[in-house]
Amino acid sequence: MTVPLTAPTLDDLFSRWERQQAAYVAHRQNRFQVMLDVLDLHCPADLTVLDLACGPGSIADLVLRRFPGARVVAADFDPVLARIARSVLARHDDRATVVETDLVSADWPSALPEERTFDAVLSSTALHWLSPGQLLAVYTELARLLPPGAVLLNADHLRFGDDRPALRRLSAEHDAAVQREAFTGGAETWERWWDLAARHPDLASLMPERERRFADRPPQPPASLEFHLAALRNAGFTEVGTVWQYLDDYVVFARR
Ligand SMILES: C[S@@+](CC[C@H](N)C(=O)[O-])C[C@H]1O[C@@H](n2cnc3c(N)ncnc32)[C@H](O)[C@@H]1O
């Protein structure tokens, strides 16, 4: 993708985000497709969805496009990505609300609109930033927040451990091949996308606050599928499993 000389628009940055993320996440659209199909099969037509760690609003936008009766609350701690999400999701009028909240903080649900009852929580490529303890705490809060029958769908890379070296190796090789092909085809890297975002005047002014908020967030060791399923059961979900897998990339399902 060629880098424009002028500052990109927020819509342009959203499109570029989609392509940039697809360079790192093989079959990203397939993950989303499965999530939307589960919502279609399981939830009422006037569903309310929480997009957890929404980034610029990728899942929220797909949900609102597919389900005309849906409402979405999109939550993230990044002020830059939340600013893009507010702009992009404004095309759905008042069906979308964007809130800023830190999933590491115990009272993160206090940022959610009080009157909302969620039929589903969707998240993608995000919860791996949490430590095992923080992840269990978020799952526990979600189990408390969701009414019986509501579902959680979490799409993420769940790495194979030392006990499955061949699966770990071939998943890593596949990731590297997907990235090589995408970047050769002109997709932007994560770093290049952020350089571009910093050229937008509204976003440039939010960059110092973004740095401050994420100053002390070390990458976490990868959690296994088995850890996620056990944590969800411990948190109080009654039925847990997977609805999609491609190598070490999963969509985990949990029903309250
Ligand atoms: C790679 S992005 C994925 C965004 C979007 N879900 C997608 O699939 O394109 C990871 C997101 O997790 C968010 N995130 C990381 N740690 C967080 C935290 N403690 N609280 C809320 N959001 C967080 C980041 O700000 C970022 O938007």
The ligand as an SDF file (V2000), in Angstrom:
LIG
                    3D

 27 29  0  0  0  0  0  0  0  0999 V2000
   -4.2840   -5.8520   17.9530 C   0  0  0  0  0  0  0  0  0  0  0  0
   -5.5190   -4.8250   18.5830 S   0  0  0  0  0  0  0  0  0  0  0  0
   -7.0060   -5.6510   18.0900 C   0  0  0  0  0  0  0  0  0  0  0  0
   -8.1560   -4.7020   17.8870 C   0  0  0  0  0  0  0  0  0  0  0  0
   -9.3990   -5.2910   17.2360 C   0  0  0  0  0  0  0  0  0  0  0  0
  -10.1010   -6.1460   18.1550 N   0  0  0  0  0  0  0  0  0  0  0  0
   -9.0320   -6.0450   15.9670 C   0  0  0  0  0  0  0  0  0  0  0  0
   -9.1590   -7.2720   15.9360 O   0  0  0  0  0  0  0  0  0  0  0  0
   -8.6090   -5.3960   15.0120 O   0  0  0  0  0  0  0  0  0  0  0  0
   -5.4570   -5.0920   20.3570 C   0  0  0  0  0  0  0  0  0  0  0  0
   -6.3510   -4.1220   21.1130 C   0  0  0  0  0  0  0  0  0  0  0  0
   -6.3550   -4.4470   22.4980 O   0  0  0  0  0  0  0  0  0  0  0  0
   -6.4140   -3.2200   23.2080 C   0  0  0  0  0  0  0  0  0  0  0  0
   -5.9720   -3.4250   24.5870 N   0  0  0  0  0  0  0  0  0  0  0  0
   -4.7700   -3.9220   25.0090 C   0  0  0  0  0  0  0  0  0  0  0  0
   -4.7160   -3.9170   26.3570 N   0  0  0  0  0  0  0  0  0  0  0  0
   -5.9050   -3.4110   26.7890 C   0  0  0  0  0  0  0  0  0  0  0  0
   -6.4380   -3.1360   28.0820 C   0  0  0  0  0  0  0  0  0  0  0  0
   -5.7380   -3.3750   29.1980 N   0  0  0  0  0  0  0  0  0  0  0  0
   -7.6860   -2.6150   28.1660 N   0  0  0  0  0  0  0  0  0  0  0  0
   -8.4010   -2.3610   27.0380 C   0  0  0  0  0  0  0  0  0  0  0  0
   -7.9430   -2.5840   25.8010 N   0  0  0  0  0  0  0  0  0  0  0  0
   -6.7090   -3.0950   25.6700 C   0  0  0  0  0  0  0  0  0  0  0  0
   -5.4690   -2.3300   22.4230 C   0  0  0  0  0  0  0  0  0  0  0  0
   -5.6260   -0.9770   22.7420 O   0  0  0  0  0  0  0  0  0  0  0  0
   -5.8730   -2.6890   20.9890 C   0  0  0  0  0  0  0  0  0  0  0  0
   -6.9260   -1.8910   20.5510 O   0  0  0  0  0  0  0  0  0  0  0  0
  1  2  1  0
  2  3  1  0
  2 10  1  0
  3  4  1  0
  4  5  1  0
  5  6  1  0
  5  7  1  0
  7  8  2  0
  7  9  1  0
 10 11  1  0
 11 12  1  0
 11 26  1  0
 12 13  1  0
 13 14  1  0
 13 24  1  0
 14 15  1  0
 14 23  1  0
 15 16  2  0
 16 17  1  0
 17 18  1  0
 17 23  2  0
 18 19  1  0
 18 20  2  0
 20 21  1  0
 21 22  2  0
 22 23  1  0
 24 25  1  0
 24 26  1  0
 26 27  1  0
M  CHG  2   2   1   9  -1
M  END
$$$$
